[in-house]
Amino acid sequence: MDLQYELKAGSYYLYDMREAPSKITGERRFKLKTDTVAIAFDAHTGEVHRHGNPTRIQSWAQTQRRRLRAAGALLQANDIVVVSGPLPVDELNKCLWIRGYCRRMLKRLATLPHGKLQRSKPADWKKAA
């Protein structure tokens, strides 16, 4: 649970929660900022291989598939799945925190909400109802 994504101003920010926040700003330094996010994982086990910028992750996956196929590991090469787009932050974080969660997320991918259109509830949302 050391790495965590947050959505701010329409961009995904990746933070390492082990780092202490700045004494001046109170904010942590981000490790990654991207408009859309990708996650590469094993379809059979749900194990996360890489996550981050979609271009970098797709490139990594292509290279890995090519190497595995050249080594004769066709099943392992075909098990590398890359999911990208505006994914919900809570789903991304669960993929990082819960072993095998990506496999479950893949089954529900078509029903997941657009990650950037989620609106946080105002503090007094119960009063408005």
N, C-alpha and C positions, 0 to 999 in steps of 0.2 A: 504494500500500500504506500510505497514511497513516491511513485510517480502518479500524477493526477492531472487530468485535463480539466480546463475551465473554459467557458464560452464568454468572451468579453468583446463587445462592440462588433459582433459578427465574425470574430476570429477565434480559432481554437488555440489556447495557450497550454503548454505542458510545463508543469512545475515539479520539482523534486522537493517533496515535503520534508526531507531531512535537513535541508538548508534553512537556516534561520532567516526570518524576514529582516529587511534593512532597518537599522535603527532610525534612519532619517525618514524614509517614506512608509515604512511598515509593510511594504510589498516584497515578495520573493522575486528573484530574478527568474525569468522564464527560460526554459531550455529550447522551446520551439514555439513558433507562431506560424499558423497556416490557415488559409481560408476554408479548406476542406481537409479531411484527415483520412488516412488509409490504415488498415490493419491487415497484416499477413499472418496466417495461422495454418495449422495442420487440420484438415477437414476431419480426419479420423479421430484424433485425440483432443482437438480444440486448443492445443498449445500455441501461444502467441510466439511468432518468430520475430517480427518487426512491426513498428507502428510509427506514423509520422506523416511527412509530406507525401502525397500520392505518387508523384513522379519518381521520387527516390525509392519508395516501397515497390512500385511496379517494376522498376529496373532491377532491384534486388531479387524479386521473385522470378523474373525471366532468367537471370543469371543462375540462380539456384536450380531452377527446373532444367536448364541446359546442362549444367554440371551433373545433376543426378541422372538424367537420361543418358549422358555419355558414359556414366559409370554403370549403367544397366539397372538402375533403381527407378523403373518406370512408375511403380505404384506410389513411391514417395514423392516423385516429381508431380504426379497428378493430384496428390493430396494437398499441395500448397494452394491456398485460396487467398485472394486479396479482395477485401471489401473496402470501398471508398465512397466518399460523399459527405454530405452534411448529416452525420450520425448523431443521435442523442448522446450528450455528454455522460449521462449516467450509465448508458450501455457501454461506452468506451471504457469508462473506469472499471466497470464490472469485468470486462475482458482482461484488464490489467491485474485486477485483484483476485479474481476467482479462477482457479485452474480449470480449464475445459469450458469456460463460459462461452467462448466464441462459437463453439459448435451449436450451442443452444440458440445464440443470437442469430446465426445463419438461418436456422429453421423459421424464425420469426421475422426475418429481414423485410419481407414485403408488407408487414403490418406495422412496422416501427414508424413513429412520426418523424417528420423532417426535423433534423437536429437544430436548425437555426430558427425555426418558427415557434419553438416552445416559449411560452411566456411565463415568467415567474408570477406567482400570485402576490398581490399586494399584502402588506402586513395586516390590513383590516378586511381581508377578503370574506371572512365569515360575517362581518357586519353588513356588507353590501348584499348578501344573499337573503 
